[in-house]
Amino acid sequence: EKSKALLCLKKMNVRIGKKRAVKGGCKYNNHRRNDNGVGMSFFMLMLMCSMCSTCVSSLSSQKQNSKKSGISLSVLDWRDEEEDGAEVFPQRGSAEAAVIEWGHSAVISALDVVVAGFGPQTSRGAFFEVETSPVLASPITGIDIDMVHQYLKEDQYDEYDMLMFPPLNNDLKEVEGNMLVMTNGAGLSGVQMAKLAKEAGAAALCVVNVLNKSNDDDDNVVPQQQSLEEIRDYIYPLVAEHDGEHRYAEAEIDFPVVMISLNSGNILTTATLPDEGEEDNDNNSEQTNSLYGMPDRIRLYSAGDRPFFEDVSADEPLVYLIHNLLSPEECQMIQDNIKSHQFQPLGQQNNFLEHSLLNGDENNQPLIVPYSPNNNKNNKDQSVDSIQQAMLWKGPYLQSHAFQQLDERIEQVTGYPQTQFSNWQITKYTASESTTEFHYDHHPLNPPLATVTVFLNSVPTEHKGSVVFPHVNVKIQPTQGLAIVHHNYLHPTAAVDDNYDDAAQQQQLDTNAIYGDLPLLSGHKYVAKKFVYAHTPTSHTRTIILPLLALGGTLPRWVVHFYNYLTKQFGLQQGDYYFDKIILSSASFLILTLVYILFAMVQKSLFPSNVPTTNNPSNNNNKKKKKQTNTKIKKKNN
């Protein structure tokens, strides 16, 4: 029983949906469906069904096909019909971000946690930080799930209108002064769990989330089984759920309360377990307390300006946010590297060289449609000056140390190798009704497995300009330094195994990962993107020559026009091949020419006697005089 309790987070099968807390958070309500029928005659019903069957079938078929393609509405239609009901992100801020860390200077492990809305906050600095030992609660859910209904029937509340539960089974000496690790699988509210931790003498509480993210404030909610895929990375700030809990939290909770995800809980509770195939030779590993499997000491502190994650969608599409990926200074640095005249308006022509696609493939299937403010959705303008784009050709070898640090940070945070990264693609939005239509990121030559989108400036909510993922009905408001990461392919297992070159062939494009931008009503919006390609860009043309031509900035337009000409004449694949060979050959010829000229200049400066002289009359006279003198000397000697 003890071993099961110690590893229960690893093997937990509790898949209970969240419930609405009533006086302590444990009262279940039956879900009832009211089927209110409308009386009509059987004859009329059959007549209407026969008349509408064809129409209904057609509409149903169109709807299914629309869902399969991932596109059901245009951006403007979505704004008019769905925006009010969309979930808004980001929902977390730096003030509630914290880190649990353990290890030593050589190997340090860290987990992202979110701070509860009660108890000490990160703004209190040292009063928030804790360094102690983690201890598993017994039972791990704070209360035996099978006994919940029994305590509900007793209906006993304390002075704070909170249900009275028995204390934990842990030894008080074991818990006192340590961090208690507990799950919310029994449906206790955050304050209720904090109360159990307080009574046990804990110095901090860490709640592992095992419940689904959907938590509607609806009375008709019952526990239901949920997939672990939907909850493994989701965390949210715990809050007091009624006035009694508010009063108790303010009066009694004087220690930090945080939440970690189920994946993080598994990492924490198995941090010191031997790897598979290894034996545990430590005779003291079978400890009598709940520390087995967890670190001896952990540190809890504020995340500050460190990057931290926020889950948006767990699957199809996989979307998550990275807060503080770039600092304000770094965002400004990227903007300063592109002058205003270097931006090019989006038009109707694809730019495959710089991954600025307005069409999905060679058949010109529309992906991105800029709208003119004077035209309706059925009348597209050829180009929209309010949406402009440029690419910073830095290259992996020629970029500055500051840009190299950005790539290294993105690699560390996302896990994608920087060798697969594209250059920075910058998009500038100016206030207008123009926008980009719903689209998915795709490239016919080098598919992007994922896209990292970073906002370079913040946009007030009232100015709109949100990025929308319609399949999950969410919108993300631009916040400086915030990054959106979304996968473009379904379950990129090949990418996880670091086999990126085969990923595009083995995986299927996730058409649910479509996204677009709402029109910007005021000001400007700057967005920087990096694509994580399936194939490493190894061509010297892309990694060295083009960045040299761009001088670390944007390419001369003749290069893009030349590329477009070749792809139009020979097809995309052959034109791309010829472009690389022509640019590489031209660069090689230019380098050889410069080397020859330099060699000639050095030779002339080092060996001036080898340089032939020109016919000069004065030189000829000197030669004659010298010859006459030599003749006189010979005669005299004779």
C-alpha positions, 0 to 999 in steps of 0.5 A: 500500500505504501509503494502504491501511494508513493507512485500513485501520481505515476500510475494514477487513473483518476479521471474525474471532471471538475465540479462546482464547489458549494460550501467547501467544494464537494457537493455533487449535483445531478445533471438533468436534461429537460426535453421539451417537445413541441406538439405537432401532428404526425402528418406535418412532421413527416411532410416536413421531413420529406421536404427537407431531407435533401436540404438537410443532407446537403447542409450536413455534408457541407458542414462535415466537409468544412470541418474536415478542411478545418475552415468553416468561416472567414475571419470577418464572419468569425468576428461577427458570429463567434468572437463574443463566445471565444476564450481569451488568452493569455490568462496568466501573468508574470505575477502568478508564475513561479518555479520549483527547482531542485538539484545542484550546480551541475544538474538542475531540474525545474518545473513551471508552477502557477501561484494561487490567488490566495496566500503569499504572492510572488510580489512578497519576494523572500516571504514567498520563497521556500526551501524545504522537502516535498512530502506526499499527502496521505491520502494523495487526494486529501480525502478518500474519494469513496468517502466523499459522499459520506461526509456530504451526508453529514453536512457539517460545516465550520465557522467559514461555511466549509465542510469539515473533513478528517485530518490527513493520515500523515505523521505530523512530524513528517509534514511539519515545515515541508511542502505537501504534495496533493492532487485535486482528484477528490474535487476539493477546492483550493482553500479546502486543500490548503486547510488540510495542509495548514492543519498538518503543519505544512510550510507550502502546498503543491497541488497536482492538477488531474482534472480537465480544464473545462470548469463551467460555473454550472450547477449541473456538472457531474464528475466524468472520465476525461482523457489524460491527454487533455489534462497532462499539461494544464494548470490554472490559479486556484482561487477562493470560491465563496466568501467563507473561503475568502475569509479563511484564506485571509486569516489562516493561509500564510504559506504559498499555494501553487499548482503543477501539471500532471506531467510535472507531478510525474517528474517530481514524484519520480525524480530520484527513482533509478532508470529502467534497467538500473538497480537501486543499490541504495539501502536507504532508498526504502525510507519510512516516509513519503520522500521516496521517489522525490528530491530531498530538497526543493526550492520554490521561488518567483519566476520573475522574467523567466519564460513560462508556459500556458496551455491553450489546446492540448491536441489538434491543434496543439497550441501553447503560449510562452510568456517572456520569451523575448525581453522588451529590449530584444523585441525592439532590437528586431524591429530596429533591424528592418527599416520602414521602406524595406517592408513589402505589401502583401499581394496575390503572388506567392514568395516561396523563397521567404515563406510568404505564401498567399496561396497553398500550392502551385494550383493557387489554392487560396490560404491567406486573403488580405481584405481591402477596407473598401471591398466586401469579402467576395472582392479581394484587393491585389495588395494591401498596404496595411499588411506588410512583410519582410524577412531578416536574412541573418543566417546561422553563421553570420548573425550577431551574438544577440540574435544567436542568443535568441535562437539558443533560448528558443531551442532551450525552451521549445526543444526544437533544434535551431538548425531547423529554424528559419530566419525571422519573418516580420509582419507589420500591421497598420490599423484598417479593416484589412486582415489575413484570412484563416490559413495554415502554415505550409511549404511545398518544398520544406514543410514547417512542423511547427511555427513560433509566433512572437509579438514584438509589441502589445496591443490594447484589447479594445484595439483588437488585432487578436490571433484567432484559432477558430477550431478551438474558438480562442483568440490571443491578444498581442502581448510584447514578448509573448510567443505562440507555438503551434504544431502544423502536423499531427503527432510529429513523433518523428520530430520528437525522435529528432528524425526531422528529415522523415517527419513530413513524409510520415505525418499528416498536415493538421488542417485544424491548425488554421489561424488568422488575425482580426482587423487592427482598429488602431495603432500598429502590430509587429509580429515575428515568426520562426518556422521549424522546418522538417529538413535542415536548410543546408544549402550554402546559398540559403545559409551564407550567400543570401545573408551576405547579399542582404547584409544581415537585413532584407534581400534586394528585390531583384533576388526575389524576382529572379527566384520567382522567374525561375520557379515560373519557368521551370516549376517550383522544385526545378526552379528552386534547384536552378536558383541555388546553383546559379547563385552559388556559381555566380558567387564562386565566380565573383570570389575567384575574380576578386582573388585574382585581382587581389593576387595581381595587386600583391604581385605588383607591389612585391615585384615591381621589376617584373612589370614591363616599362613603357616606351619613353624617349628619355629612357631611350636617351639614357640607354644610348648614353650608357651604351656609348660610355661602355664602348669608350671604357672598352676601347681604353682598356684595349 
